[in-house]
Amino acid sequence: GTSRVSSPVVATAPTSGVWARSLYRSLFADRSAFVEDRMSLRTYQRRTRQMQSGFGELLTQGTLSADLRVRRMCDGIDHLWPALWTYLDVPGVEPTNNVAERAIRPAVLWRKGSFGKQPGSGARFAGAMLTVGATCRMDGLGRSTKVAVAGPGWSVASVPGPRAGTGTGTMR
């Protein structure tokens, strides 16, 4: 399962860091092998469960750290421990949030370029247009797609599509 086993062994920070990097690299190498059909699901799950145990030991070491920041971070991760491994047991759940991050990237870039949130109705309009733009991109609709937006004083607007070569949209 996804329960974490505590270990009384406490390694030094440098040793833990080397071990963590090794586990991390192995975890993502195995994920790539599985996604590329070079590893069976059964083998992937077995190997990942073995690495899960190693990550659990590292987490235990972190909760015992003399560094308060490390302890707090590890305690926070410990509370989420079962959720971190959901992808092993639930089909369709991805191990990373990359898809979600790619989906919100255009909105983040637009907000950064517009110097933050606009007041009142401007913020609501921007939020609606960013949502519509993301939906159009997901549905494969292009830059020239016209969308009717319902709202006081709002009319038909062009929804920005991806800029050539960037994969991200822009808000104008």
N, C-alpha and C positions, 0 to 999 in steps of 0.2 A: 503494500500500500504506500501511502504517502506520509506515514508517521516518521518522525525524526528520532533517531537513536542518539542519546547523549554519550559522549566519550570522555573519560576523566583525563585523557592525554591532552596536554597543552603544548603546542609547538611554538617556536619563536616566530615573530612576525615575518622575517625574511623567508623562512622555510614555508610558512603558510602561504605567502604570496606566490612562491614558485609552484607550490602544489595547486593553488587556486587557478593560476594561469594554465597549468597543464590540464586540469579538469575542464576548464572553460574551452580550451582548444579542442580537446577530445569530444566534448559535448557537441560543439558546432560542426566538427568534422563528421561525426556520426550522423548528425541531422542532414548534412549535405549528401552523404552516402545513401541515406534512406530516401530522401526526396528525389535523388537521381536514379533510384531503383538499383543501387549497388549493394543494398542491405535490406534484408527482410524486416517486416514490422516486428516480428517476434524477437529477432536479434537486436534490433534497435531498442526495443523496450527493455530487454534484459540488460544490455550494456548501459543504458541510461539509468536504470535502477541502481546499478553498481556505482555509477558516478554520483547518483543522488545521495548515497550513503557517505561518500567522500565530502560532498558539499555540506551534508549535515554535520559531519565532524568539524569542518572549518567553521560553520556557524556556531557550534558549541564553543569552540575556542574563542570566537569573537565575543560571545556573551560573557566570557570570563576575562576579557581584556582589561588591562589597567587603564586604557584610554576610554574615557567616558563616551566620546563620540562614536567610537567603534562599538562599544557595548550597546548604546542606544540604537544604532543602525542595525546591528544584529538582532536585537530584541524585536525591532519592527519587522524585519524579514521573518523572524521566527513565527510571528503572529500570522503571517501570510503563507507559511510553509506549504500547507496542502494545496493552496491555489497555484503555487508555482509549478506544480507537476500535473495539473489537470490535463494538459495536452497529451499525456501518455495514455490516459484512459478514456477520453472523450473525443470521438472522431470529429474532425473539422475545427478543433481548437488549435490555434497556432501557438508555438512556444514563445514567440516574441510579439510585441505590439507594433511591428514595422508597418503592417497594412494600415493600422489606425493612424500612425504618425504620418505616413504618406498621404492619407486622406485629408488631414488637417493642415498639412504644410502650406498650401496656397493661402489659407486664411491667416496663418501665422505670418507669412511673408507680407501679405497685404497690410495686416495690422502694424507690423514693424515699419513698413514704408509710409504709413499714413499717420505716424506718430501717436499710435494708441487709439483708444476707443473714442468714438464721436458721441456727443451728448444726445440723449432722448431718441427721437424718431430716426435720426441719422444712424445710430448704433443698431436699432432694430432693422432698418432697411439694409444696412451692410450685412448684418447677420443673416437675414433672409436671402440676400443675393449670393452670399458665400455658400449657403446651403444649397440653393438652386444650382449654382455653378458646379459644386461638387457632384450633385446628383446627375447633371447633364454629362459631366466627364465620365462618371461611372457607367452611364447608359450609352456612351460613345457618341454623344451629340457634339457637333463642332462649334467653333467660335461664333459662327453667324446665327446660331439658334436664337430665336426670339421667344421670350417667355412672358406671359401675362402675369403681373404681380398684383395681388389684391391688397389694397391698403389705402388709407386716406391720402389722396394726392399722388399716388404711385401709378405708373402707367407701364406700357410695354418696354422692356429693357433688353439689351444684348447681354447675354451671359458669357463671360470670358471663358475661353477654352484654353488648352495648353499652349504655351508659347513654343515656337519651333525649337526643337532640340533640348527643351528643359523638362518637359513632363509636368510643369506646374502652370497654373492659371494666374491671371492678374486681375485685379479689380480696378476699374477706371471710373 
